[in-house]
Structure formats: structure tokens, C-alpha cells
Amino acid sequence: MKAKKIILVGYDMPGFGGRETVCKKLVALLSKDNTSVDISFLFINDIRQEYVEIDDRWLNGMSFHRIRSEIYNTKARRVHFAFLFSRFMKKENPDIIIAIDPLSCYITNLAKN
């Protein structure tokens, strides 16, 4: 049986806060009784977050990818993220995409169209 590929999409998370804890618990629940699940993260690194220290240790070896845009115009930057994400989706071909914040939902929707 082929493993289901699940991608969790969201803006970069700085470290050991609430969203990180929820994501870790979600991954644990999704893979608890189903070992044929391949879960990875796609983080959106916004230029506005450049002064925020990102600590990936909370991932504990989980697979993740990061996309980044240097575009300062907000609308154009989101379209660029959608373009980068659509290329990523074509390469990875996920079965399920879970966006973990409202802007990630918007970008995911743009990328799928």
C-alpha cells in the first residue's frame, strides 16, 4: 500500500509556541494508527519575518521545506508564494494539504488554481 502524502502548510513558526505544539500533536494523531502516512511541512518564509529567529529544533527530524520571496508588495508576494507552492505541489504530488493559518489557506487556494 502506497503511503498517503500529507503536507502541512503555514507561515514560519519561530520555535516552541502554541502552533508548533498543535502541529506536533496533529502529526502524532495522524500517524498514530497509520504507519503508511508521509507527513511533511511547507513553511512560507515572509520577508516581514526576517528579524524573527526561526528555531527548527521543535520539528525533531520531521521533513520540512521552506519557500521564500523577496517581493515587498504584499499582493505580489502572495501570488509569488502561490507560484512557488504550485511548483512544489507538482514535484511532490501530495494526497492531502492542510493549511494551518488563514493566509496559508489563501495561498494554497491560489496555488491549486
ABEGO torsion letter per residue (X at the ends): XBBBBBBBBBBBBAEABAAAAAAAAAAAAAAAABAABBBBBBBBBBAAAAABBBBAAAAGGBBBBBBBBABABAAAAAAAAAAAAAAAAAAAGBABBBBABAAAAAAAAAAAX
